[in-house]
C-alpha cells in the first residue's frame, strides 16, 4: 500500500510516451502509437491513487524519441513552479522510455531539487493485456509520498535509479534500466521503499541564471556526439567543422572512446583540429561500466562518469551557462 502523507500534495505531470500509448489489439506490445492517453486517464486507472491529494496536469503529449528543447522548457518551467509551492511535497512525471534518462539528467542539472521529483514510464502501452504502466506509476507516487529520496530519480519495474546514473539497457524487457557500477538507489516493494544508498544531491551547474537562460533559449549550444571505432578516419569531425559557420555553430564535441577512453589516431588528429578552431572536446567511454583512464597524448577534457548522451547534455548546459 502507498503510505500517503497528509502534509502535502503530489503533482503528476504527463508528457506522453509508451505509458500513454495505445494499440488496436491487446496482445500488441510493439505496434502501438505512443502518447495517446491523457495523464488524467492514467491516474484514474490506478485505484491506489484515488484517495491521495494529487494535482494532475498534461504538460506535453509526445513520443519521447522526439523529445526536444521546447518540451524540456515547458516541463522545467512547470516543475520549478510546482516545487516552489509550499503545499507540494513532490512531483511525479510520466515519460517515454527512449529519452527518460536524458530528461532526468537535464532536470537534475537545472534544478537540483530538494523535494522528490520522480520520473516513471512503461515498456508496454496502456492497452496491453498486462500493462506495466499502472504499477510503475503507483511505485513512483509511493516514492514521492515516502520522501526519503530528494532530487530527480526514475522508477521502473520496482527499481529506483538516480538521474545521473540511469540508462536504458534493453530494447524490450520490462526491467529495461540499469545504473551501472553505482547500482540502484532503492526498490519499491508493495508501496514501501527499501533504501540501498542515498546519492549526493549536488548543486545546479550554475546559479538560478542557468534555468532562466535555458527557458529563454531558442536552441541549446550545438554539441555533437562522435564515436571512436575500428577504421575511424575523422571524416565526420571534418564535415562538422566545414559547415560550422551556419546559424548554429559547432561549440563542442563529445567523443565516446573505446575501452577506458582510447581514441583512434586518425580521429584524434581531426579532434585536435577542432580544438584548434575553438571547439570544446570532451572524452567519455562507449562502455556501459567503468571509467575513463588518462592516456598520455590525449588532452581532451575527461567526463569519466557520464554516458555519452549525458556528457553531451552536460557540455551543452555548461556552454549555455557560460554564454
N, C-alpha and C positions, 0 to 999 in steps of 0.2 A: 504493500500500500504506500502511496505517496504521503509523506509526512508534511501536511500543509502547515505553513507558518502564517498565523493570522496578523502578523505585524506589518505586512507589506504585500504589494501586488506584484504579480509576474506579468510581464508583457510578452506576447508572442508575435513576432514579425514574420510574415511569409514572403519568400522570394521565388517560389516555383520549384523546379527540379522534379526528379523522379517521384519523390514523396507525394507530389501533387499531380503525378501522371495518370493517364487512363488508357487502357487498351480496349479493343472491341470484344475480346474474349478473355475470360478469367484465367485461362491457362497460359496466356501470353505474357511472359515476363521480359520480353525483349522488344517486340514490335509495338510499343506504346508511344504515345505522344506525351512528352513531359509538360509540366506547368499548365494543367487543365483544371485542377480543383482548387478552390479558394482555401486559404488557411483557416478561415472560419469553419468550413465544412470538415477539414482535417481535425480540428479541435472537437467538433461535435461528434465525430466518430469514435472518440476515446472516452468511455464512460467515467473513467477515473478522474478526468479533468473537470467534470461538470459542477462540482461543488467548490471549486477553487476560485479565488479572486484573480481573474485574468482580464487583461486588455488584449484584444486581438486586432491586428492591422495588416493589411496587404501592402507591402512596400513595392513589390515587383512581381511579375509572373513570367519567368524566363527559364529556358533550358540552361543549366549552369555552364555548359560548354560555350555558350555565347555571353558569358558574364563580361561586363565592360565597365569602364570608369563611371558612366552615368548611374548604373545600378549601385556600385560601391558608394558613390557620393550620396545617393538617396538613403542607403542603409546606414552609413556612418552618421549622417545628419540626424536621422530618426533615433538611432542608438544614443547619440550624445544627448539629445533632448530628453529621452525617457530616463536615462541614467541620472540626469540632473534632478528628476522629480523625487522628492524625499520619500514619497509613499511607495516608490518602486524599489523592490529589493533585488530584482534580477530580470534579465531579458533572454528569451529563447528565440532563435532564428531558424526557420526551416529553409533548406538549401539543397541544391543538387549535389551529387557526389563528385562530379568530374572536377570541379574547381573549389570545393569547400575548403581544402587546405590553404589555398591562396587567399580566399576571403577571410578566413580565420586569422591568418598571419597579418594581413593588412589592417584588420580591425585592432588586433593587439598592438601593432606598432603605432597606430594613430592614437588610440585611446588609453591603452594600458589600464583598463577599468578596475576599480577596487570593488565593484559589485560583480556577481557572476554574469557572464554572457556566454550562453550555451548554444552552439550550433548543432543541428541534427539533420538527418537525411533519411534516405531509403534506397535500397538496391532493387526493390520491386515496386511497381506502380500501385496506386491505391486500389486499382481494380483487380489486383492479383487474387488468386484463390486464397493464399495466405500472405497478405502484405506484411512487410516488416516495419512500415512507417508508424503505425499506431503505437507499437511498443517502444520504438526509438523516441517518439515524441513524448510518451509517458515518462521514459527514463530521463529525458532532457529536463522536463518540468520537475521531476523528483530531485535532480541535481541542483536545479535553480532554487528550489524551496529549501534544500538542505543548507546551502550557503557555505559549505566547507571549502570550496574552491573558487576564489575570485579570479578575475581575468577572463580571457577568452579560452574556452575549451570546446571540444567537439565530442559528441556521444553517438556511437553506432554499435549495434549488436552487443549492448551491455557493457562496452568498454569506454572509458573516458580518456581522451588524449589532449595534450597541450597543443595550443595553436602553433607553436614553434616547431614541434616535433612530428606532428601527424602527417601521414602521406597515404594516398590511396595506392594499394599494392596488388589488388586483384581486380579483374575486369567484371566479375560476375557474383562471387560469393557474398553472402550476407555480411560476413566479417571481413570486409574489404580493406580495412585500415590498420595501420601499424605505426608505432612510434620509434622504430629503430632501436638503437642502443639504449636510449633513455627509458623505454618501456612506457606503458600506460600510466596515467595518474591514479586511476581508481576503476572499480567495477560497480555497476548498478545491479543490485540483487533484490528483487521483489520490492522495489521502491526505496531501498536503503542503500547508502553509499559505503562501500568498503574502500577506504583510502590506502593507496600504496605509497605515494610521495606527494609533496607539495612543491610546485615549481617556484622559482624566484619570479616575482611579477615584473620586475624591471620598471623602466620608465619609457615614455614615448621617445622616439628618436630625437625629437626636439620639443620645445615647449608647445603650448596650445596654438602657436602660429602655424605649425605644420598642418594641423587639421583645417585651419582656415585656408591655407594655400591649397590643400587637397580639394576642398569643396569648391574653390574658385577656379580650379584648373580646367582647361578645355582638353588637355591631354597630359599624361604623365611624361616626364623626360624619356626619350627613346633609349631603351636598353635592350639589346638583342642577346639571345642565348645561343651559344655555339658549342658543339660537342667535339672533343678530340676523339679520334678513332683511327684504326689502321688505314693507311693510304690517304690520310688527310693532306690537303695541299694548300690550305689557306685561301682558296678562291672565294669562299663565301665572305670572309672578312674583307678582302679587297673589293668585292662587289658592294658591300655595305659602305665602305669608305668612298667609293666612286660616286655614290648618289647621296652623300651626306650633307649636301648643301641645300636640300629641299626645305619645305615648310617646317619639318620636324627633324632637325639634325641629329645625327647619332651622338649620344652623350656617353654611352657605356656599353661594354660587352662583358657578359659573364661566360667564361669558358668552363664547361664541365669536363674536367680532366679524366683520364683513365686512372684506375687504381687509386693510389694515395695522392693524386694530384699531378701526375705526369702529363705532358702535352707533346704531341707530335712536333718534331723540329721544324717542319715546314709551316705548321700552324703558329708556332712560337714566333717565327720571323714576321708573319702577317700581323700578329697581335702587337708585336713591338712597333711595327709601322703605325698601327692605330694609336698606340700610346704617344708616339711622336707627333701625332696630329691632335693631341689633346683629349683623346677618348680614354675614359677610365676603364681599366681591365681588371676584373676580379676573377679569382680562381676558386672553384669548388670541385667536387668529385661527382662523377656519374654513378658511383656506387651508393647503394642504399644505406650502408652502415660503415662505420669507421670515420676517419677524419683526414684532412689534408696534411701532408708532411712537407716541410720546407725543403726545396730542392735547389742546390747551387745553380746559378744561372737563370733561375726563374724569379723575376722581381715583381710579379703581379700581386695585387692585394689578395690575401687569402681570406676566404669565407669558409672556414673549416667545418662549421657545424650546421650549415644550412643546405637544403637541397637546391639543385639548380634553379627551380622555379621560384623558390623563396629568396634565393640570393639575388635573382633579377629584380624582384619587388623591393628588397631591402635597398639595393643600389638606386633604383628609381626614386624611392622616397627620400633617400639621402640627398640626391641631386635636386629634388624638388625643394627640400628644405634649405639647401644652400644657395638657391636662386639660379 
